């Protein structure tokens, strides 16, 4: 299985940098420490709620953030659910 978390982390960093935000600035907007944001940007400690919050705060498309590709509106919902299911399964496997 590819390490999708690292790819998501890179896209978070790219989105943050494209908006001219520092890690401290984005972390403050999210209500988290910059150290936790650093971990997110390398794909660690990511969860669905936090990824949604990051996408909303950066005003980027959630699907594009997690997949790295744009989708047509008709496919977006199905793909998001598929990716959310994969994330939940991975989180369950790690928690065990």
Residue pairs with C-beta under 8 A, 6 or more apart in sequence:
3 43
4 43
4 66
4 86
5 43
5 44
5 46
6 42
6 43
7 43
7 68
8 43
8 46
8 51
8 65
8 66
9 40
9 41
9 42
9 43
9 44
9 46
10 41
10 43
11 64
11 65
11 66
11 68
12 40
12 41
12 54
12 58
12 65
13 41
15 54
15 58
15 60
15 65
16 23
16 26
16 41
16 58
19 58
21 58
23 34
23 37
23 38
23 41
24 34
26 37
26 54
26 57
26 58
27 33
27 34
27 36
27 37
29 57
30 37
30 50
30 53
30 54
30 57
32 50
36 45
39 45
40 46
40 50
40 54
47 87
47 91
48 84
48 87
48 88
51 62
51 65
51 66
52 62
54 65
55 61
55 62
55 65
56 62
58 65
61 70
62 80
63 70
63 71
63 76
63 79
63 80
63 83
64 70
64 71
66 80
66 83
66 87
67 79
67 83
71 79
